[in-house]
Amino acid sequence: MAEYQSETIIANKALILLGNTQRIASLNDSGELAKNLQELWVMARVSLIASHTWNFAIKREKLLAEVDVKPEFGYAYCFKKPEGMLRWLPWAKGEPYWFAGEEEGEYLVADEAAIYVRYLVDIAEIGKWPPLFCESMAYQLAVEYCEAKSGQKGLADRLMGDLDRKLGRPMSAKLADGLASGKRDRGNILVNSRWASARHLPTGVSSR
């Protein structure tokens, strides 16, 4: 494991970003600071993975239609979402595995009897994290800490802005996260939420 790949290093970088002069020896320390960071760790990790198309967290899979579950209308088949899927990454229209489909609840719906999908999953093992993710995790952890403290919203916004710039996530035109769809003719939805960056890359809407 590289020297930047440890919970302690990432947590202490988060404390530096927060302007805190204290440091921890481990997330398992008995002190309140370590306990707070430990409680926020999983939320920060999952939020960060879901917000960007990280190559190390992408999986692909062939899905077969459910036998006993059908959409009420509009599509022919339902597909159970893969276990552990944080976010579906629809193909761009024109790519070999593209299909017109949508994400609804615990299912994907489409007209094909079999579909090929790519999606993001949670990767808890720090040894599998690339350097940029480790650095970004420190920012995300600091943001979650700020948001748990009602008086630190301004700092949280500044830190998230810094993280967005590091990841090339513009804060203006973003595709709303609630419209996961293989239908590209809908166009982009303009929103202000930082969560919507999960569907946008520097060169346009993600097709991955």
Order of alpha helices (4+ residues) and beta strands (2+ residues): alpha-alpha-beta-beta-beta-beta-beta-beta-alpha-alpha-beta-beta
